[in-house]
């Protein structure tokens, strides 16, 4: 599947967050080559002096309690590659881990399973602070958890800048700490997380069970310029936040959140873009949508179906803030633009002022736009006002099928009109012939150009995403793993 950055009809403009510099995927050397340096242990890797263009092959078999230090300086044209003799057959177990420490380094085809790092203060995969333009690809981490669930370590810890994690498979984290952490900095970190499969993670029972966390509250005003795209999050239910965005100007696009009990949470930071994502709840308890906190976020062209929760975890919640909030608190939502999203069979499409009163939140959202969204419910609520917003603007929205829970009159700019949706490919919905959604788009939004109300129709990129094509390691052959209930 070719990488696609936008739905058809979307257009980037100068007003959108700056794209990170592209990370060119290094050409991975074929495993069989005369110039490979062949190793059988971490000690042998440490003993090597590596130069740009070198390839190190790890012999197939069990690698028990191996602390790999992969160090060197490659170039864009000649990366240094650490590769499995056969992808998936280099089996790292016990207390094995790897540090990626240098520039233009590629780790390809490893398999971590049934390990336990205990209280070593190591992470399974550690991009060090010196890492630049490094890549983890085609790698699996499965059930790498200690017996004590309170022990905190990360499966992938990403420091440095301009690093990439792609086509990996992570499943079964059962202990404290995010699965993947991108650590903050005062300058752009520009990492890319793409085409990965994040599989089941059970409820941790407390905070700290995110699947991906970007930064910390200390760096909430730093422009990270991270891209998280074309990943599948299936049954990622570690806590309320599946993806926790805690820095500014990131892009989270074209991902699938499937039956995951939590939300994509804009927890800290400003000016991020959330678009092209699918949230399929299938009416599963606590499977949520998008949670907005902070300023100047753009949330557009997302498709949400079967989100059965209300309040802070409804399809799209716009939270109340804390007066004069500390960095770790809840900042007031200001100037968010929520445009062209589709919400089908959700219990509640919008909650404005969600969470009012909790954690000292008493400041309502202000100066936001809700435009050209399409809502079709089965007796649900189009919009609830947990708090009264300040200076909200509505236009071009369509809502239909509301139940008795919709006790408030819809504001001007949300028309109670049948959008005439039809069930189509992969059990998703789109407007049928004669729908008022066609040609109903109102206003001008530089970040999203469309003629129609709601999210744009499926394109090849999103069909492949929902079929799990080109996600995770090629050897996994995930195939059509996603079943969407109507």
C-alpha positions in Angstrom: 0.0 0.0 0.0 1.4 3.3 -1.0 1.8 5.8 1.9 -1.0 8.3 1.6 -1.0 11.4 3.7 -4.6 12.6 3.3 -8.1 11.5 2.4 -9.1 12.6 -1.0 -10.2 16.2 -0.9 -7.9 17.2 1.9 -5.2 19.8 1.3 -2.4 21.0 3.5 -1.7 24.7 3.7 0.7 27.0 5.3 -1.6 27.3 8.3 -1.2 23.7 9.1 1.5 22.4 11.5 4.8 22.0 9.7 5.4 18.5 8.4 8.5 16.8 10.0 11.4 16.3 7.7 10.8 13.0 5.9 12.7 10.0 7.3 13.9 8.1 4.2 13.5 4.4 4.9 17.1 3.0 4.6 17.5 0.2 2.1 17.8 -3.0 4.2 20.5 -5.3 2.9 19.4 -8.8 2.1 20.3 -11.3 4.9 22.6 -13.4 2.7 25.6 -11.4 1.7 29.4 -12.0 1.6 30.1 -8.8 3.5 27.9 -9.5 6.5 29.4 -9.6 9.9 27.8 -12.7 11.6 27.3 -12.7 15.3 25.9 -15.1 17.9 25.9 -13.0 21.0 25.7 -9.4 22.4 29.4 -9.6 23.3 30.3 -10.2 19.7 28.2 -7.2 18.7 29.9 -4.9 21.2 33.4 -6.0 20.0 32.7 -4.9 16.4 33.8 -1.5 15.0 31.1 -0.6 12.6 31.4 1.7 9.6 28.8 3.3 7.3 27.3 0.6 5.0 28.1 -2.4 7.3 25.6 -5.1 7.8 25.6 -7.3 11.0 23.6 -10.6 10.8 22.3 -12.2 14.0 22.2 -16.0 13.7 18.9 -17.7 14.1 18.1 -19.3 17.4 17.4 -18.4 21.1 19.2 -15.4 22.4 18.8 -15.6 26.2 19.6 -12.7 28.5 21.4 -10.7 25.8 22.0 -7.0 26.4 22.6 -5.8 22.8 24.4 -2.4 22.3 24.1 -1.4 18.7 26.4 1.5 18.2 27.7 3.3 15.1 27.4 6.2 12.6 25.9 5.4 9.3 24.7 7.8 6.6 21.5 8.2 4.7 23.0 6.5 1.7 24.9 3.9 3.8 23.0 3.0 7.0 24.4 0.4 9.4 22.0 -2.6 9.5 21.5 -5.1 12.3 19.4 -7.8 10.8 18.1 -11.3 11.7 19.4 -14.2 9.7 15.7 -15.0 9.1 13.1 -12.5 10.3 11.4 -13.8 13.4 13.9 -16.6 14.0 16.2 -14.5 16.2 14.3 -15.1 19.5 15.3 -12.8 22.3 14.2 -14.1 25.6 14.8 -13.7 29.4 16.2 -10.3 30.2 17.2 -9.5 26.6 17.1 -5.9 25.3 18.7 -3.6 22.8 20.0 -0.1 22.8 20.1 1.8 19.4 22.9 4.3 19.9 24.1 6.3 16.9 23.0 7.7 13.6 21.4 6.0 10.6 21.1 2.6 12.3 18.5 0.0 11.3 17.3 -2.9 13.4 15.3 -5.4 11.3 13.5 -8.6 12.0 14.0 -9.4 15.7 11.5 -11.2 17.9 11.2 -10.5 21.6 8.9 -12.9 23.5 8.0 -14.0 27.0 10.8 -12.0 28.5 11.1 -10.1 31.8 13.5 -7.2 32.4 12.5 -7.1 36.1 13.8 -4.1 38.0 16.9 -3.6 35.8 15.7 -0.1 34.7 16.2 -1.1 31.1 13.7 -0.9 28.3 13.1 -3.6 25.7 14.1 -1.4 22.9 15.9 1.9 23.8 16.6 4.6 21.3 19.3 6.6 23.2 19.6 10.3 23.4 22.3 10.1 20.8 20.1 8.4 18.2 19.4 10.2 15.0 17.6 8.9 11.9 17.4 5.4 13.3 14.8 2.8 12.6 13.2 -0.2 14.2 11.3 -2.3 11.7 9.8 -5.7 11.1 10.2 -6.6 14.8 7.8 -8.2 17.3 7.5 -7.8 21.1 5.0 -10.2 22.6 4.2 -10.8 26.3 7.4 -9.3 27.6 6.1 -8.6 31.0 7.4 -9.2 34.6 5.5 -11.3 37.1 5.0 -8.2 39.2 2.6 -5.9 37.3 3.8 -2.8 39.2 7.2 -2.9 37.7 7.5 0.0 35.2 9.5 -0.3 31.9 8.7 0.5 28.3 8.7 -1.8 25.4 10.0 0.9 23.1 11.6 4.0 24.6 12.4 6.7 22.0 14.8 9.5 22.7 16.9 11.4 20.2 15.5 12.9 17.0 14.1 11.8 13.7 13.7 8.2 14.5 11.2 5.7 13.1 9.3 2.6 14.3 7.4 0.8 11.5 5.9 -2.5 10.6 6.2 -3.9 14.1 3.9 -6.0 16.2 3.4 -5.4 19.9 1.0 -7.4 22.0 0.3 -8.3 25.6 1.9 -5.7 27.8 0.6 -6.5 31.3 2.6 -4.2 33.6 3.1 -0.6 34.5 4.2 2.0 32.0 3.3 3.0 28.4 4.0 0.5 25.7 5.8 3.1 23.6 7.2 6.4 24.9 8.5 9.3 22.8 10.4 11.4 25.2 10.1 15.2 25.1 12.6 17.9 24.3 12.7 21.7 24.0 13.2 21.3 20.3 11.4 19.2 17.7 11.9 15.4 18.0 10.3 14.6 14.7 9.8 10.9 15.2 7.5 8.8 13.0 5.5 5.8 14.2 3.8 4.0 11.3 2.3 0.8 10.0 2.5 -1.0 13.4 0.0 -3.4 14.9 -0.6 -2.7 18.6 -2.5 -5.7 19.9 -4.4 -6.5 23.1 -3.4 -4.8 26.3 -5.6 -5.4 29.4 -6.8 -2.8 31.7 -4.0 -1.8 34.0 -6.4 -0.6 36.7 -4.6 2.8 37.1 -2.8 5.5 35.2 0.3 4.7 33.1 -1.2 2.1 30.7 -1.0 4.1 27.5 -0.2 2.4 24.3 1.7 5.5 23.0 2.6 8.5 25.0 4.2 11.6 23.3 6.2 13.7 25.7 5.3 14.8 29.2 3.6 17.9 30.6 7.0 19.5 31.2 7.3 19.9 27.4 3.7 20.8 26.5 4.6 24.0 24.6 7.4 22.4 22.7 6.6 21.7 19.0 7.4 18.0 18.7 6.4 17.5 15.0 5.8 13.8 15.6 3.7 11.8 13.0 1.7 8.8 14.2 0.0 7.2 11.1 -1.4 4.1 9.6 -1.3 2.0 12.8 -3.9 -0.4 14.2 -4.8 -0.3 17.9 -6.8 -3.4 18.6 -8.2 -4.0 22.1 -5.7 -1.6 23.5 -7.4 -1.1 26.8 -4.7 -0.3 29.3 -6.3 2.9 30.5 -8.4 5.9 29.4 -5.8 7.2 27.0 -4.8 4.9 24.2 -2.6 7.6 22.6 -1.7 10.4 25.0 -0.4 13.5 23.2 1.4 15.7 25.6 3.3 18.0 23.3 2.4 20.6 20.6 2.0 20.4 16.8 1.9 16.7 16.2 0.0 14.9 13.5 -2.1 11.7 14.3 -3.7 10.5 11.1 -5.1 7.5 9.2 -5.0 5.1 12.2 -7.6 2.5 13.2 -8.8 2.3 16.9 -10.7 -1.0 17.1 -12.7 -2.0 20.2 -10.1 -0.3 22.4 -11.4 0.9 25.7 -10.0 4.4 25.8 -9.5 7.5 23.8 -7.1 9.4 21.6 -6.4 12.1 24.1 -5.0 15.6 23.3 -3.8 15.7 26.9 -1.4 18.6 26.8 0.0 20.9 24.1 -1.5 23.0 21.3 -1.9 23.0 17.6 -2.0 19.3 16.8 -4.0 17.7 13.9 -6.1 14.7 14.2 -7.5 13.5 10.9 -8.4 10.5 8.7 -8.7 8.1 11.8 -11.2 5.4 12.3 -12.7 4.6 15.7 -14.7 1.4 15.6 -16.2 0.6 19.0 -18.7 -2.1 18.0 -20.7 -1.0 21.1 -18.0 -2.3 23.4 -18.1 -0.9 26.9 -15.7 2.1 27.4 -14.5 2.1 23.8 -14.1 5.8 23.2 -13.3 8.5 20.7 -11.3 11.8 20.7 -10.7 13.9 23.8 -9.7 17.5 23.3 -7.8 19.7 25.8 -5.7 22.8 24.9 -5.6 25.3 22.1 -5.9 25.5 18.3 -6.3 21.8 17.6 -7.7 20.7 14.2 -9.9 17.6 14.4 -11.3 16.7 11.0 -12.3 14.0 8.6 -12.4 11.2 11.2 -15.0 8.4 11.1 -16.4 7.1 14.4 -18.9 4.2 14.6 -20.4 2.3 17.5 -19.0 4.4 20.3 -21.3 3.5 23.2 -19.9 5.7 25.9 -20.9 9.2 26.9 -19.2 12.1 28.7 -15.4 12.4 28.5 -15.1 9.2 26.4 -17.9 9.9 23.9 -17.2 10.2 20.2 -15.7 13.8 20.5 -15.4 15.4 23.9 -14.3 19.0 24.5 -13.3 19.2 28.1 -13.5 22.0 30.7 -10.2 23.4 31.9 -8.7 24.3 35.3 -8.3 28.0 36.1 -4.6 29.0 35.8 -3.7 25.4 35.2 -0.4 24.0 36.1 1.4 22.1 33.2 0.2 18.8 34.5 -3.4 20.0 34.8 -6.1 20.7 32.2 -5.8 23.8 30.1 -8.8 25.5 28.7 -9.9 24.5 25.2 -9.6 27.4 22.8 -10.0 27.8 19.1 -10.5 24.2 18.3 -11.9 23.5 14.8 -13.9 20.3 14.6 -14.9 19.9 10.9 -16.1 17.2 8.6 -16.3 14.2 10.9 -18.8 11.3 10.7 -20.3 9.7 13.8 -22.6 6.8 13.2 -24.5 4.8 15.9 -22.7 6.5 18.7 -24.4 7.1 22.1 -23.2 10.7 22.2 -21.5 12.6 19.4 -20.3 15.6 21.3 -19.9 16.5 25.0 -19.1 20.2 25.4 -17.5 21.1 28.8 -17.0 17.4 29.5 -15.6 16.5 33.0 -16.8 19.8 34.5 -16.0 19.8 38.2 -13.6 16.9 38.2 -9.9 17.8 39.1 -10.9 21.4 39.6 -12.2 21.9 36.0 -14.5 24.9 35.9 -13.4 26.8 32.8 -15.6 26.1 29.8 -14.2 25.8 26.3 -14.2 29.0 24.1 -14.0 30.2 20.6 -14.4 26.8 18.9 -15.9 25.8 15.6 -18.1 22.8 15.0 -18.8 22.5 11.3 -19.9 20.1 8.6 -20.1 17.1 10.9 -22.5 14.3 10.1 -24.3 12.5 13.0 -26.6 9.5 12.7 -27.6 7.9 15.9 -29.9 5.1 17.1 -31.6 7.0 19.9 -28.5 8.7 21.1 -27.5 12.3 21.8 -26.1 14.7 19.1 -24.6 17.2 21.5 -24.6 17.6 25.3 -23.6 20.7 27.3 -22.0 19.6 30.5 -20.9 23.3 30.7 -21.9 26.3 28.6 -19.3 27.1 26.0 -18.1 30.6 25.2 -18.5 31.9 21.7 -18.9 28.7 19.8 -19.7 28.7 16.1 -21.7 26.0 14.3 -22.4 25.6 10.6 -23.3 22.9 8.1 -23.8 20.0 10.6 -26.4 17.3 10.1 -27.9 15.2 12.9 -30.5 12.5 12.8 -32.0 9.7 14.9 -31.7 11.4 18.3 -33.5 9.8 21.2 -35.1 11.1 24.4 -31.7 11.9 25.8 -31.4 14.9 23.5 -33.3 17.2 25.8 -31.7 20.4 24.6 -32.7 22.1 21.3 -29.9 21.8 18.8 -28.1 25.1 18.2 -28.4 26.9 14.9 -25.9 25.3 12.5 -26.9 21.7 13.4 -29.9 20.7 11.3 -32.1 17.8 12.3 -32.1 16.1 8.9 -31.9 12.5 7.6 -28.5 12.2 5.9 -29.7 9.1 4.1 -26.8 6.9 4.9 -26.3 3.5 3.4 -24.4 0.5 4.7 -21.5 -0.2 2.3 -18.1 -1.7 2.1 -16.7 -3.2 5.3 -19.9 -2.3 7.1 -19.2 1.4 7.2 -21.7 4.0 6.3 -21.7 6.7 3.7 -24.4 9.0 2.1 -26.6 7.4 -0.5 -27.9 9.1 -3.6 -30.1 12.1 -2.8 -28.4 12.7 0.6 -28.4 16.3 1.8 -24.7 15.7 2.7 -23.8 16.0 -0.9 -22.9 19.6 -1.7 -23.9 20.6 1.8 -20.5 21.7 3.0 -20.5 25.2 4.4 -17.8 27.7 5.0 -14.1 27.7 4.0 -11.5 25.7 5.9 -8.0 25.8 4.5 -7.0 22.6 6.2 -9.9 20.5 4.8 -11.6 21.2 1.5 -14.7 19.2 0.6 -18.0 19.7 -1.0 -19.8 17.2 1.3 -20.8 17.0 4.9 -19.0 14.4 7.0 -15.8 12.4 6.4 -14.9 11.6 2.9 -15.6 8.1 1.5 -13.1 5.2 1.8 -10.1 5.4 -0.5 -7.6 2.7 -1.1 -5.5 3.6 1.9 -8.3 3.3 4.3 -9.7 0.1 2.8 -6.3 -1.4 3.3 -6.1 -0.1 6.8 -9.4 -1.7 7.8 -8.3 -4.9 6.2 -5.0 -4.8 8.1 -3.0 -4.9 4.9 0.6 -3.7 5.1 0.4 -3.4 8.9 2.9 -5.1 11.1 5.7 -7.4 10.0 5.1 -9.0 6.6 5.7 -12.4 8.0 2.7 -12.0 10.3 0.2 -11.8 7.4 -2.5 -10.1 9.6 -4.9 -9.9 6.7 -8.6 -9.0 7.2 -8.6 -9.1 11.0 -11.1 -6.3 11.6 -14.8 -7.1 11.7 -17.1 -4.1 11.9 -20.6 -4.6 13.3 -23.4 -2.5 12.0 
